[in-house]
Amino acid sequence: MSADCEPLDALVIGGGPAGLMAAEALAGAGHRVVVAEAKPSVGRKFLMAGKSGLNLTNAGSRDAVLASFGDRAAHLEPMLRAFDPGEIQHWAEGLNQTLFTGSTGRVFPRAMKASPLLRAWLARLSGLGVEVRTRWRWTGWEGSDVMFETPGGSRRICPKVTILGVGGASWARLGSDGAWAAHLAAEGAALVPFRPANGGLSVEWSGPMQRHFGTPIKAVRLNAGPLTSRGEFVISAKGLEGGGIYGVFAAVRDGAPLLLDLQPGRDRAEVAARLKRPRGKTSLSNHLRKTLKLPPVQIALLQEFARLLPVDPAELASVIKALPIRHAGPLPMDEAISTAGGVSFSALDETLELIARPGTFVAGEALDWEAPTGGYLLTACLSTGHWAGRHAARRLSG
């Protein structure tokens, strides 16, 4: 330890949900905690998530919540059971947040934004003695010293334990830039390359589609590999975006073809039977509108991706039930809601402590997992932050 290195019980790097939850667990156990955040304020991505209604967690069954994390469920199960959606709701209510559960199990604060919760949370942390230092950018380690660039110059911290709640690699302007990965790679920690998660798909539209930009697509089903989504999505100038796309994004990103079912409530035979009705001199577009109640935007999608539509009703029904969506892959990773990749679970023990650097724990999106939207993202960030903070506190207690 250098002579100018500040001694400290616990250091949390990153002021997002995972880091703040770890700080709460540590401070609640009686330890002095400093939170170091690179941005001018904490919780920036958390606040952004709350702009469209803060989906805090999901009230679905425990098995359903676990299943949302796919092949990472086994790694996350201990954390998700120790601080589950019920505990998260109890925690938020303890911060004077009135919650409600939507029809799909998504849990929201009645205020439908993140700022009241974050203010109450920061007040609680301040009451526990947590110190928040902003504009402190982590630059790695020198021996046992944790290095920062700060408004006052370079600083060294010598903590007994460190929590890395440093986020993923999307929305860099809010703090999640993934730059920290280089510091862990230098320590020999196993990392999985970052990939976008819950993002949009790039589509090069023809001219006639421009009038549909901003139009939502409803009452359809998307299929990609093993994933299915009935969620709404939007046609944008960039491509296809929104919750429905996010539900199948992981499979599409990994190479599965994307198919759109424009008539999920009818089987292929019923669609074909309706298309066989006498058409007369009616245009095909009007025939589709009258027989299948397809809105103009769905007919536009059909014409965009199928081009020359088949005349035979049975063949046309097959296209309507499984319309192949051509796209140019995911939109840029920095525009994705979240990312996959990060610190491999093989680099950690069961407490989320780095094997390569004992005393350092990892939590939140910095870990290699992904999940669909629906409350699962914040759930895992809060649960892993709580788990890492609790086990770091135990380490401090010997």
VOPAGU-2260 file (C-alpha; in pm, 1 decimal, decimal comma):
REM VOPAGU-2260
SITE   aa  ch    i         X         Y         Z
SITE  MET   A    0       0,0       0,0       0,0
SITE  SER   A    1     135,4     340,0     -98,8
SITE  ALA   A    2     186,5     609,0     167,4
SITE  ASP   A    3     -67,2     837,5      -3,0
SITE  CYS   A    4    -331,9     565,9     -37,1
SITE  GLU   A    5    -657,3     638,6     150,1
SITE  PRO   A    6    -757,8     342,6     370,4
SITE  LEU   A    7   -1120,7     238,5     359,8
SITE  ASP   A    8   -1348,5     -43,6     470,6
SITE  ALA   A    9   -1551,9     -74,2     151,8
SITE  LEU   A   10   -1533,4      85,9    -190,6
SITE  VAL   A   11   -1818,0      60,0    -441,3
SITE  ILE   A   12   -1730,0     156,7    -798,1
SITE  GLY   A   13   -2040,1     258,2    -991,4
SITE  GLY   A   14   -2349,2     444,2    -871,2
SITE  GLY   A   15   -2614,9     244,1   -1053,1
SITE  PRO   A   16   -2874,9      13,5    -891,4
SITE  ALA   A   17   -2629,0    -271,7    -831,3
SITE  GLY   A   18   -2366,1     -49,1    -675,2
SITE  LEU   A   19   -2611,0     142,7    -456,2
SITE  MET   A   20   -2768,9    -179,9    -334,0
SITE  ALA   A   21   -2425,4    -320,1    -249,0
SITE  ALA   A   22   -2345,9       1,1     -60,5
SITE  GLU   A   23   -2669,5     -29,6     136,4
SITE  ALA   A   24   -2590,8    -389,5     236,0
SITE  LEU   A   25   -2239,7    -295,2     346,3
SITE  ALA   A   26   -2338,5      18,3     534,2
SITE  GLY   A   27   -2628,4    -163,3     696,8
SITE  ALA   A   28   -2373,8    -406,7     837,8
SITE  GLY   A   29   -2190,9    -116,3    1000,5
SITE  HIS   A   30   -1907,1     -55,6     755,8
SITE  ARG   A   31   -1779,1     273,8     617,9
SITE  VAL   A   32   -1860,4     284,5     246,5
SITE  VAL   A   33   -1754,4     516,8     -34,3
SITE  VAL   A   34   -1934,8     504,6    -370,5
SITE  ALA   A   35   -1719,2     629,8    -658,5
SITE  GLU   A   36   -1912,2     734,9    -970,0
SITE  ALA   A   37   -1753,0     856,9   -1293,3
SITE  LYS   A   38   -2046,6    1078,9   -1390,2
SITE  PRO   A   39   -2154,1    1404,7   -1219,2
SITE  SER   A   40   -2442,7    1222,2   -1049,3
SITE  VAL   A   41   -2546,7     866,5    -967,3
SITE  GLY   A   42   -2829,0     658,1   -1111,4
SITE  ARG   A   43   -2835,9     814,9   -1456,1
SITE  LYS   A   44   -2940,3     503,1   -1646,9
SITE  PHE   A   45   -3181,6     419,7   -1364,3
SITE  LEU   A   46   -3347,1     758,4   -1410,6
SITE  MET   A   47   -3361,4     706,5   -1787,9
SITE  ALA   A   48   -3536,7     373,0   -1734,9
SITE  GLY   A   49   -3796,4     553,0   -1526,2
SITE  LYS   A   50   -3889,9     800,7   -1797,8
SITE  SER   A   51   -4129,9     552,3   -1954,4
SITE  GLY   A   52   -4245,0     409,5   -1620,1
SITE  LEU   A   53   -3997,5     240,1   -1387,0
SITE  ASN   A   54   -4050,7    -135,8   -1426,2
SITE  LEU   A   55   -3892,9    -227,7   -1095,1
SITE  THR   A   56   -3948,5    -603,6   -1089,3
SITE  ASN   A   57   -4190,3    -876,2   -1195,1
SITE  ALA   A   58   -4446,6   -1046,7    -973,5
SITE  GLY   A   59   -4449,5   -1370,3   -1175,1
SITE  SER   A   60   -4376,9   -1706,2   -1018,5
SITE  ARG   A   61   -4025,0   -1772,9    -895,9
SITE  ASP   A   62   -3975,2   -2034,8   -1168,3
SITE  ALA   A   63   -4094,3   -1792,8   -1438,1
SITE  VAL   A   64   -3856,1   -1523,9   -1315,2
SITE  LEU   A   65   -3565,0   -1767,7   -1317,0
SITE  ALA   A   66   -3656,1   -1894,4   -1663,5
SITE  SER   A   67   -3626,9   -1541,7   -1803,6
SITE  PHE   A   68   -3248,4   -1559,1   -1752,2
SITE  GLY   A   69   -3206,9   -1859,2   -1981,5
SITE  ASP   A   70   -2882,7   -2051,5   -1941,4
SITE  ARG   A   71   -2759,5   -1809,3   -1673,2
SITE  ALA   A   72   -3049,1   -1894,9   -1441,4
SITE  ALA   A   73   -2847,0   -2154,6   -1250,8
SITE  HIS   A   74   -2573,9   -1899,7   -1174,5
SITE  LEU   A   75   -2820,4   -1630,2   -1066,4
SITE  GLU   A   76   -3062,6   -1851,5    -875,4
SITE  PRO   A   77   -2901,1   -1808,6    -530,2
SITE  MET   A   78   -2907,8   -1428,2    -565,1
SITE  LEU   A   79   -3261,0   -1417,8    -705,1
SITE  ARG   A   80   -3386,9   -1637,2    -422,3
SITE  ALA   A   81   -3206,4   -1442,6    -150,1
SITE  PHE   A   82   -3343,0   -1107,2    -268,7
SITE  ASP   A   83   -3639,9   -1198,8    -482,5
SITE  PRO   A   84   -3912,1    -980,7    -641,6
SITE  GLY   A   85   -4112,1    -990,8    -319,3
SITE  GLU   A   86   -3813,7    -862,4    -121,1
SITE  ILE   A   87   -3752,6    -593,5    -383,5
SITE  GLN   A   88   -4111,9    -473,6    -350,0
SITE  HIS   A   89   -4081,9    -470,3      29,7
SITE  TRP   A   90   -3757,6    -273,1      -2,0
SITE  ALA   A   91   -3916,4     -14,2    -234,4
SITE  GLU   A   92   -4218,8      21,7      -6,1
SITE  GLY   A   93   -3974,6      86,1     276,9
SITE  LEU   A   94   -3861,7     388,2      74,9
SITE  ASN   A   95   -4221,9     516,9      80,2
SITE  GLN   A   96   -4295,5     404,1    -275,3
SITE  THR   A   97   -4650,5     289,9    -346,3
SITE  LEU   A   98   -4638,7       7,2    -600,3
SITE  PHE   A   99   -4886,5    -153,3    -835,6
SITE  THR   A  100   -4876,2    -466,6   -1049,8
SITE  GLY   A  101   -4990,1    -458,8   -1411,6
SITE  SER   A  102   -5180,9    -731,6   -1591,7
SITE  THR   A  103   -4857,7    -892,4   -1716,7
SITE  GLY   A  104   -4700,3    -907,1   -1370,9
SITE  ARG   A  105   -4478,9    -603,5   -1416,5
SITE  VAL   A  106   -4439,3    -402,5   -1096,3
SITE  PHE   A  107   -4417,5     -21,7   -1106,4
SITE  PRO   A  108   -4406,0     261,9    -853,9
SITE  ARG   A  109   -4737,2     447,4    -856,7
SITE  ALA   A  110   -4536,6     760,7    -947,2
SITE  MET   A  111   -4429,4     584,1   -1271,6
SITE  LYS   A  112   -4080,6     733,5   -1253,1
SITE  ALA   A  113   -3749,8     665,8   -1082,2
SITE  SER   A  114   -3662,7    1005,2    -931,9
SITE  PRO   A  115   -3873,7     981,3    -609,3
SITE  LEU   A  116   -3733,8     636,9    -534,1
SITE  LEU   A  117   -3376,2     743,2    -605,4
SITE  ARG   A  118   -3406,7    1052,3    -382,2
SITE  ALA   A  119   -3541,0     843,3     -94,7
SITE  TRP   A  120   -3272,1     580,3    -150,9
SITE  LEU   A  121   -2989,0     832,9    -147,0
SITE  ALA   A  122   -3130,9     985,3     171,0
SITE  ARG   A  123   -3128,5     641,9     333,2
SITE  LEU   A  124   -2769,6     579,7     223,1
SITE  SER   A  125   -2662,6     917,8     355,0
SITE  GLY   A  126   -2824,0     831,9     687,0
SITE  LEU   A  127   -2619,5     512,4     694,0
SITE  GLY   A  128   -2301,0     713,9     644,0
SITE  VAL   A  129   -2241,4     625,0     278,1
SITE  GLU   A  130   -2025,7     885,0     102,4
SITE  VAL   A  131   -2081,2     941,9    -269,2
SITE  ARG   A  132   -1793,8    1083,2    -473,5
SITE  THR   A  133   -1884,9    1188,8    -826,2
SITE  ARG   A  134   -1657,9    1253,5   -1125,8
SITE  TRP   A  135   -1429,5     981,4    -995,2
SITE  ARG   A  136   -1330,3     764,1   -1291,6
SITE  TRP   A  137   -1173,4     429,8   -1210,9
SITE  THR   A  138    -848,4     372,3   -1403,1
SITE  GLY   A  139    -750,8      28,5   -1271,0
SITE  TRP   A  140    -513,8    -102,1   -1005,3
SITE  GLU   A  141    -153,7     -39,3    -911,9
SITE  GLY   A  142     -71,2    -331,4    -690,6
SITE  SER   A  143    -333,9    -325,6    -417,4
SITE  ASP   A  144    -416,1      42,9    -475,5
SITE  VAL   A  145    -737,7     128,5    -661,7
SITE  MET   A  146    -667,1     420,9    -892,8
SITE  PHE   A  147    -896,3     709,0    -991,4
SITE  GLU   A  148    -886,4    1022,2   -1198,0
SITE  THR   A  149   -1079,5    1293,7   -1013,0
SITE  PRO   A  150   -1136,0    1670,8   -1045,3
SITE  GLY   A  151    -854,6    1706,6    -791,6
SITE  GLY   A  152    -612,3    1484,8    -982,6
SITE  SER   A  153    -511,3    1120,4    -942,4
SITE  ARG   A  154    -623,0     948,1    -620,9
SITE  ARG   A  155    -550,0     614,0    -460,6
SITE  ILE   A  156    -789,7     414,1    -241,9
SITE  CYS   A  157    -688,6     113,2     -37,3
SITE  PRO   A  158   -1014,6     -62,6      51,1
SITE  LYS   A  159   -1047,7    -387,0     240,1
SITE  VAL   A  160   -1322,8    -488,7      -4,5
SITE  THR   A  161   -1433,8    -351,3    -341,4
SITE  ILE   A  162   -1762,0    -395,0    -527,7
SITE  LEU   A  163   -1763,2    -341,6    -904,0
SITE  GLY   A  164   -2107,9    -220,9   -1005,5
SITE  VAL   A  165   -1971,6     -73,4   -1325,0
SITE  GLY   A  166   -2256,4    -153,8   -1564,5
SITE  GLY   A  167   -2256,5    -297,5   -1913,9
SITE  ALA   A  168   -2166,5    -137,3   -2245,1
SITE  SER   A  169   -2473,2      48,3   -2371,8
SITE  TRP   A  170   -2580,7     410,2   -2319,9
SITE  ALA   A  171   -2222,9     526,1   -2268,3
SITE  ARG   A  172   -2334,1     885,0   -2213,7
SITE  LEU   A  173   -2513,6     765,7   -1900,4
SITE  GLY   A  174   -2205,1     588,5   -1768,2
SITE  SER   A  175   -2218,7     233,6   -1904,6
SITE  ASP   A  176   -1929,6     239,5   -2149,7
SITE  GLY   A  177   -1765,9     -97,0   -2075,6
SITE  ALA   A  178   -1421,1      65,3   -2048,9
SITE  TRP   A  179   -1364,7    -115,1   -1720,6
SITE  ALA   A  180   -1327,9    -448,9   -1901,8
SITE  ALA   A  181    -967,1    -364,9   -1989,6
SITE  HIS   A  182    -878,7    -334,8   -1621,1
SITE  LEU   A  183   -1013,7    -682,6   -1545,8
SITE  ALA   A  184    -855,1    -834,5   -1854,4
SITE  ALA   A  185    -520,7    -705,2   -1729,7
SITE  GLU   A  186    -580,5    -900,7   -1408,2
SITE  GLY   A  187    -645,2   -1222,6   -1600,5
SITE  ALA   A  188   -1019,0   -1236,8   -1522,9
SITE  ALA   A  189   -1222,5   -1430,3   -1779,7
SITE  LEU   A  190   -1447,0   -1197,5   -1981,9
SITE  VAL   A  191   -1719,2   -1262,8   -2237,9
SITE  PRO   A  192   -1734,0   -1008,5   -2525,4
SITE  PHE   A  193   -2016,7    -757,0   -2498,1
SITE  ARG   A  194   -2319,2    -797,0   -2724,7
SITE  PRO   A  195   -2637,2    -589,0   -2747,4
SITE  ALA   A  196   -2945,3    -714,5   -2565,7
SITE  ASN   A  197   -3301,1    -580,8   -2586,8
SITE  GLY   A  198   -3218,4    -373,1   -2889,8
SITE  GLY   A  199   -3373,9    -282,2   -3220,7
SITE  LEU   A  200   -3311,8    -426,0   -3567,4
SITE  SER   A  201   -3180,2    -227,4   -3861,5
SITE  VAL   A  202   -3400,6    -228,7   -4172,0
SITE  GLU   A  203   -3339,4     -45,3   -4499,4
SITE  TRP   A  204   -3694,2      54,5   -4587,8
SITE  SER   A  205   -3828,6     127,8   -4932,7
SITE  GLY   A  206   -3967,1     476,4   -4997,7
SITE  PRO   A  207   -4336,9     390,1   -4946,6
SITE  MET   A  208   -4268,3     275,7   -4587,8
SITE  GLN   A  209   -4169,0     625,4   -4474,7
SITE  ARG   A  210   -4528,6     727,5   -4412,1
SITE  HIS   A  211   -4554,4     448,8   -4154,2
SITE  PHE   A  212   -4256,0     560,3   -3943,3
SITE  GLY   A  213   -4364,7     587,4   -3581,9
SITE  THR   A  214   -4661,6     354,5   -3630,1
SITE  PRO   A  215   -4704,7      81,1   -3367,9
SITE  ILE   A  216   -4765,1    -279,0   -3475,4
SITE  LYS   A  217   -5016,6    -454,1   -3250,8
SITE  ALA   A  218   -5197,6    -789,2   -3229,5
SITE  VAL   A  219   -4922,6    -986,9   -3405,8
SITE  ARG   A  220   -4675,2   -1254,4   -3301,4
SITE  LEU   A  221   -4300,6   -1265,1   -3362,7
SITE  ASN   A  222   -4111,7   -1594,0   -3376,4
SITE  ALA   A  223   -3734,5   -1648,3   -3374,7
SITE  GLY   A  224   -3581,1   -1982,5   -3286,3
SITE  PRO   A  225   -3722,2   -2090,0   -2947,7
SITE  LEU   A  226   -3849,5   -1739,8   -2863,8
SITE  THR   A  227   -4197,8   -1600,4   -2920,8
SITE  SER   A  228   -4328,3   -1250,7   -2852,6
SITE  ARG   A  229   -4676,9   -1101,6   -2864,5
SITE  GLY   A  230   -4554,9    -757,3   -2762,2
SITE  GLU   A  231   -4607,3    -435,2   -2952,7
SITE  PHE   A  232   -4327,7    -286,1   -3163,4
SITE  VAL   A  233   -4277,4      22,9   -3377,7
SITE  ILE   A  234   -4161,9      96,3   -3731,2
SITE  SER   A  235   -3891,9     363,0   -3712,3
SITE  ALA   A  236   -3663,5     528,3   -3963,7
SITE  LYS   A  237   -3386,7     300,8   -3833,0
SITE  GLY   A  238   -3582,8     -24,0   -3845,1
SITE  LEU   A  239   -3790,9    -217,1   -3593,5
SITE  GLU   A  240   -3787,0    -123,9   -3224,5
SITE  GLY   A  241   -3987,5    -183,1   -2907,7
SITE  GLY   A  242   -4087,7    -448,7   -2658,7
SITE  GLY   A  243   -4207,3    -703,6   -2912,1
SITE  ILE   A  244   -3868,0    -702,0   -3083,8
SITE  TYR   A  245   -3685,3    -717,8   -2750,5
SITE  GLY   A  246   -3870,0   -1038,8   -2665,1
SITE  VAL   A  247   -3705,8   -1227,2   -2954,6
SITE  PHE   A  248   -3392,2   -1015,6   -2991,5
SITE  ALA   A  249   -3146,3   -1261,8   -2837,2
SITE  ALA   A  250   -3238,5   -1536,9   -3084,1
SITE  VAL   A  251   -3232,6   -1300,4   -3383,8
SITE  ARG   A  252   -2896,4   -1155,9   -3274,9
SITE  ASP   A  253   -2758,6   -1508,7   -3256,2
SITE  GLY   A  254   -2870,0   -1593,6   -3609,6
SITE  ALA   A  255   -3228,9   -1720,4   -3595,0
SITE  PRO   A  256   -3459,5   -1601,3   -3876,9
SITE  LEU   A  257   -3734,9   -1361,8   -3770,2
SITE  LEU   A  258   -4089,8   -1451,0   -3873,6
SITE  LEU   A  259   -4398,4   -1234,8   -3828,3
SITE  ASP   A  260   -4743,7   -1386,0   -3782,5
SITE  LEU   A  261   -4999,4   -1123,2   -3883,6
SITE  GLN   A  262   -5294,3   -1342,4   -3779,5
SITE  PRO   A  263   -5197,3   -1509,8   -3450,0
SITE  GLY   A  264   -5559,9   -1571,2   -3356,7
SITE  ARG   A  265   -5632,2   -1780,8   -3669,1
SITE  ASP   A  266   -5463,4   -2091,3   -3804,4
SITE  ARG   A  267   -5340,7   -2116,3   -4161,6
SITE  ALA   A  268   -5649,0   -2303,3   -4281,6
SITE  GLU   A  269   -5887,8   -2037,0   -4151,6
SITE  VAL   A  270   -5680,1   -1758,4   -4306,3
SITE  ALA   A  271   -5681,2   -1939,4   -4641,5
SITE  ALA   A  272   -6057,6   -1995,2   -4619,9
SITE  ARG   A  273   -6118,7   -1624,9   -4565,6
SITE  LEU   A  274   -5890,8   -1533,8   -4855,9
SITE  LYS   A  275   -6089,9   -1765,0   -5084,7
SITE  ARG   A  276   -6398,1   -1546,1   -5049,4
SITE  PRO   A  277   -6499,7   -1383,0   -5379,5
SITE  ARG   A  278   -6287,7   -1078,0   -5445,4
SITE  GLY   A  279   -6439,3    -939,2   -5765,1
SITE  LYS   A  280   -6268,3    -620,3   -5877,5
SITE  THR   A  281   -6150,8    -534,9   -5523,9
SITE  SER   A  282   -5777,5    -469,7   -5491,7
SITE  LEU   A  283   -5571,6    -717,8   -5296,1
SITE  SER   A  284   -5510,8    -457,7   -5023,3
SITE  ASN   A  285   -5883,6    -403,1   -4976,3
SITE  HIS   A  286   -5944,8    -777,1   -4989,0
SITE  LEU   A  287   -5693,5    -828,6   -4705,2
SITE  ARG   A  288   -5851,8    -546,3   -4508,8
SITE  LYS   A  289   -6205,9    -680,3   -4551,0
SITE  THR   A  290   -6141,4   -1051,6   -4502,1
SITE  LEU   A  291   -5870,2   -1042,3   -4234,3
SITE  LYS   A  292   -5915,6    -693,6   -4084,7
SITE  LEU   A  293   -5549,4    -616,5   -4154,6
SITE  PRO   A  294   -5472,2    -247,7   -4088,0
SITE  PRO   A  295   -5281,8     -50,3   -4354,9
SITE  VAL   A  296   -4946,8     -71,5   -4173,8
SITE  GLN   A  297   -4962,0    -452,6   -4160,4
SITE  ILE   A  298   -5052,1    -469,8   -4529,3
SITE  ALA   A  299   -4752,8    -241,4   -4594,7
SITE  LEU   A  300   -4524,8    -479,2   -4404,3
SITE  LEU   A  301   -4660,9    -771,7   -4603,2
SITE  GLN   A  302   -4590,8    -593,1   -4931,1
SITE  GLU   A  303   -4249,8    -472,0   -4809,2
SITE  PHE   A  304   -4113,3    -812,5   -4714,2
SITE  ALA   A  305   -4301,0   -1042,5   -4950,1
SITE  ARG   A  306   -4285,3    -812,1   -5254,7
SITE  LEU   A  307   -4480,2   -1012,0   -5519,3
SITE  LEU   A  308   -4753,7   -1167,2   -5309,5
SITE  PRO   A  309   -4875,9   -1511,8   -5417,2
SITE  VAL   A  310   -5219,3   -1529,5   -5577,4
SITE  ASP   A  311   -5310,3   -1871,9   -5442,3
SITE  PRO   A  312   -5500,5   -1828,5   -5110,0
SITE  ALA   A  313   -5320,4   -2117,3   -4940,4
SITE  GLU   A  314   -4977,1   -1981,7   -5037,7
SITE  LEU   A  315   -5072,9   -1628,8   -4935,3
SITE  ALA   A  316   -5200,9   -1760,8   -4601,8
SITE  SER   A  317   -4861,7   -1921,9   -4541,4
SITE  VAL   A  318   -4688,1   -1588,7   -4599,8
SITE  ILE   A  319   -4930,7   -1405,4   -4370,7
SITE  LYS   A  320   -4871,3   -1661,4   -4094,0
SITE  ALA   A  321   -4490,8   -1661,7   -4129,8
SITE  LEU   A  322   -4368,9   -1345,0   -4299,8
SITE  PRO   A  323   -3985,8   -1348,4   -4317,5
SITE  ILE   A  324   -3848,8   -1015,4   -4191,3
SITE  ARG   A  325   -3536,6    -902,6   -4373,6
SITE  HIS   A  326   -3302,9    -693,3   -4162,4
SITE  ALA   A  327   -2940,2    -583,7   -4144,3
SITE  GLY   A  328   -2881,6    -706,3   -3789,7
SITE  PRO   A  329   -2897,9    -525,9   -3455,9
SITE  LEU   A  330   -2883,0    -150,5   -3424,5
SITE  PRO   A  331   -2561,1     -20,1   -3259,2
SITE  MET   A  332   -2488,8    -170,6   -2918,2
SITE  ASP   A  333   -2479,7     168,4   -2749,5
SITE  GLU   A  334   -2849,7     211,3   -2838,4
SITE  ALA   A  335   -2953,8    -119,4   -2680,1
SITE  ILE   A  336   -3136,4    -117,2   -2347,5
SITE  SER   A  337   -2885,4    -362,6   -2201,5
SITE  THR   A  338   -2594,5    -585,1   -2297,1
SITE  ALA   A  339   -2491,0    -945,6   -2269,5
SITE  GLY   A  340   -2131,1   -1032,7   -2190,9
SITE  GLY   A  341   -1899,9    -906,2   -1919,5
SITE  VAL   A  342   -1734,2   -1093,7   -1635,3
SITE  SER   A  343   -1774,2   -1467,1   -1683,0
SITE  PHE   A  344   -1916,2   -1658,9   -1389,1
SITE  SER   A  345   -1612,6   -1887,1   -1425,4
SITE  ALA   A  346   -1401,9   -1591,7   -1302,5
SITE  LEU   A  347   -1600,3   -1572,2    -976,6
SITE  ASP   A  348   -1672,2   -1785,4    -675,1
SITE  GLU   A  349   -2023,4   -1843,2    -542,5
SITE  THR   A  350   -2017,3   -1509,2    -355,3
SITE  LEU   A  351   -1940,0   -1314,9    -677,8
SITE  GLU   A  352   -1583,7   -1255,6    -558,9
SITE  LEU   A  353   -1317,7   -1237,2    -829,2
SITE  ILE   A  354   -1088,1   -1537,8    -810,2
SITE  ALA   A  355    -806,2   -1337,1    -970,0
SITE  ARG   A  356    -837,3   -1056,7    -713,8
SITE  PRO   A  357    -970,4   -1166,6    -372,4
SITE  GLY   A  358   -1167,8    -900,1    -192,5
SITE  THR   A  359   -1317,1    -765,4    -516,3
SITE  PHE   A  360   -1678,9    -853,9    -598,1
SITE  VAL   A  361   -1879,9    -796,9    -916,6
SITE  ALA   A  362   -2252,4    -719,2    -947,3
SITE  GLY   A  363   -2517,5    -603,2   -1191,4
SITE  GLU   A  364   -2478,4    -571,6   -1567,7
SITE  ALA   A  365   -2102,8    -613,8   -1540,6
SITE  LEU   A  366   -2177,2    -985,4   -1504,1
SITE  ASP   A  367   -2236,2   -1202,0   -1810,0
SITE  TRP   A  368   -2615,1   -1245,8   -1816,2
SITE  GLU   A  369   -2907,5   -1107,9   -2009,8
SITE  ALA   A  370   -3284,0   -1107,6   -1972,1
SITE  PRO   A  371   -3581,9    -962,1   -2155,3
SITE  THR   A  372   -3750,0    -643,8   -2041,2
SITE  GLY   A  373   -4036,4    -685,8   -1797,8
SITE  GLY   A  374   -3871,8    -605,9   -1465,7
SITE  TYR   A  375   -3607,4    -875,6   -1490,8
SITE  LEU   A  376   -3314,8    -642,6   -1565,1
SITE  LEU   A  377   -3351,2    -432,3   -1250,2
SITE  THR   A  378   -3434,4    -742,9   -1047,7
SITE  ALA   A  379   -3101,0    -903,2   -1131,5
SITE  CYS   A  380   -2908,5    -579,7   -1076,5
SITE  LEU   A  381   -3060,0    -530,5    -732,0
SITE  SER   A  382   -3031,9    -897,9    -636,1
SITE  THR   A  383   -2667,5    -935,9    -737,5
SITE  GLY   A  384   -2581,2    -603,7    -574,6
SITE  HIS   A  385   -2743,4    -716,9    -250,0
SITE  TRP   A  386   -2565,3   -1053,4    -268,9
SITE  ALA   A  387   -2221,3    -904,4    -338,3
SITE  GLY   A  388   -2263,2    -640,1     -66,2
SITE  ARG   A  389   -2376,8    -892,6     189,1
SITE  HIS   A  390   -2085,9   -1128,5     119,2
SITE  ALA   A  391   -1836,1    -842,1     114,2
SITE  ALA   A  392   -1966,3    -742,3     459,2
SITE  ARG   A  393   -1916,8   -1097,3     580,3
SITE  ARG   A  394   -1559,9   -1090,8     453,0
SITE  LEU   A  395   -1499,2    -770,2     647,2
SITE  SER   A  396   -1638,3    -937,9     957,0
SITE  GLY   A  397   -1397,0   -1222,6     915,4
